[in-house]
Amino acid sequence: MTVDQAITLIQQMLYVSLLVGAPVILIAFIVGLLISIFQAATQIHEMTLTFIPKIFATVVALIIFGSWIFRKLIDFTQELLKNLIVYIS
């Protein structure tokens, strides 16, 4: 495996990990931001008020995007295994 192949492989890996993690992280961020605005407006600073909706939103996001995430990971793994012989030789 040459340096260029290793760099390409690492770039693909980082891109796929960013792509599959982005929807869930983005939804958790938006829910957390909305809850923070609500807490600042009402001055209610209950710790469970932040965690429970974010956990619920994350689970819902995983249910919605789970099959898409799984498909992306399967496609990346299949492509990696196909090219494994090329990378090794």
Contacts in CASP RR format, 6 or more apart in sequence:
PFRMAT RR
TARGET T0000
AUTHOR 0000-0000-0000
METHOD contacts of the structure
MODEL  1
MTVDQAITLIQQMLYVSLLVGAPVILIAFIVGLLISIFQAATQIHEMTLT
FIPKIFATVVALIIFGSWIFRKLIDFTQELLKNLIVYIS
1 87 0 8 1.000
1 88 0 8 1.000
5 87 0 8 1.000
9 80 0 8 1.000
9 87 0 8 1.000
12 76 0 8 1.000
13 76 0 8 1.000
16 72 0 8 1.000
16 73 0 8 1.000
16 76 0 8 1.000
19 72 0 8 1.000
20 69 0 8 1.000
20 72 0 8 1.000
20 73 0 8 1.000
21 69 0 8 1.000
23 61 0 8 1.000
23 65 0 8 1.000
23 69 0 8 1.000
24 58 0 8 1.000
24 61 0 8 1.000
24 62 0 8 1.000
24 65 0 8 1.000
27 57 0 8 1.000
27 58 0 8 1.000
27 60 0 8 1.000
27 61 0 8 1.000
28 54 0 8 1.000
28 57 0 8 1.000
28 58 0 8 1.000
28 61 0 8 1.000
31 53 0 8 1.000
31 54 0 8 1.000
31 57 0 8 1.000
32 50 0 8 1.000
32 53 0 8 1.000
32 54 0 8 1.000
35 49 0 8 1.000
35 50 0 8 1.000
35 53 0 8 1.000
35 54 0 8 1.000
36 50 0 8 1.000
38 44 0 8 1.000
39 45 0 8 1.000
39 49 0 8 1.000
39 50 0 8 1.000
62 69 0 8 1.000
END
